[in-house]
Amino acid sequence: MTDHINIRKAGGTWVVRSSGAVLAESKAALELTEGSYGAVIYIPRDDIAMEFFEKTDSSTKCPYKGTASYYAIHGKSGVITDAAWSYDTPLESVAAIGGHLAFFTDKVTVEQV
């Protein structure tokens, strides 16, 4: 792993909500810290209601994690474009986040309960 990225198990139960709906609940979340950026919670796909998510055409490339794919959320209030991202094939140094999604906290609520 690069010396400025740390991944650890995020303690407790983590919930992702949008417009009052619970989209995810997990006791197996991971916390990724990278340099001076704030911590990001990654939720396993098995703990996410993936039927509300649709992969978009958006992507970005990180030299430390790989290529990120983005997801829109379809809910009662409409579509939230690029609300989550995932490293479907992360670089070996951050392989632990494979199979997980992270969320933009200005678009959904991510909280420890």
N, C-alpha and C positions, 0 to 999 in steps of 0.2 A: 504494500500500500504506500502511496506517496506520503511523504512526511508531514504534509499539511492537511490530509484528510483522515478523519477518524470515524469509525462506524462502531456503534455499540447498541446493545439491546436497550430500547426505551422502556423504562419501568412503567408498570401500571397498565391501565386500559386506555386506549386512544380511540376517539370517535371523530368522524368527519360528517358534517351536516351541511345541507344546502336548502334554503327556503323551508326550514323546519323538518326536512326529511333526513333520516340517518342513512348515509350512503356507505359507511364503513364503521366497523367496531373491531378492535384488535388488541390482544394481549401479547402479540408477537411483533410489534412495530420496532423499527430500527431508527436510531438517531444518527444522522450524518452531520459532522461539523467539518467545515472546509475553511482553513485560513481564518480571516476575520469576519466571514459571513456568519449570520445567525444559523442556529441548528435547524435542520430540515428533517421532518418525520416521514419515513417511508413505510407504507402499509402493505402487507402481503396481499396479492390479488385474491387469494382464497377468502380474505376477510372483507372484501369489497363487493357491493352489489353491481357487478360489472355490466348487467343488463341495461344500466342507465348511462353507460359510457360508450363513446364511439371515437375511434382513432381518427385524428384529423391529418391533413397533409403537412402540418407543421413539424419541423425538426430543428434541432440545434446540435452542435458538436462541441464537446468539452475535451480538452486534451488529457484530462485526468480520469474522466469517467466513460467517455465514448459518445455515441450519438443518442440523443434523447428524442423519443416520440411523444406527441402530445395528444390529449384526449379531451373531448367535449362531454359535458354532462347534459343529458336530456331529462328535464323534470317538468312538473306542473307549471312552473313559472317561465318555462321556455328553455332555450339552450344557452349554456354557459360555455363559450368557446375557449379552448385551450386552458381548461381549469386544472388539469393534472398532467404530469409527465412521468415517463418511465424510461429507464435504460434497459431495453429489451435484451441487448447483448452487451453488458457492461465490460469494461476492461478488466482483466484478471485481478488487478489490485483492489477493485471495488466489487468483486463478484457477488458479495453478500446482498447488494441491492437489486440484483436480478430478480424478476418476478414480483416486484414491488412498485407501487405508485406513490408519488409525492404530489402535494397539492399547493396551488397558489392561495395563500391565506387571505388575500384581498378579494378572492372569488368565492371561497367556501370557508367554513369554520373547522379548524383542526384543534382539538382540545383533549387534554388528559382528564379523565373523569374518575 
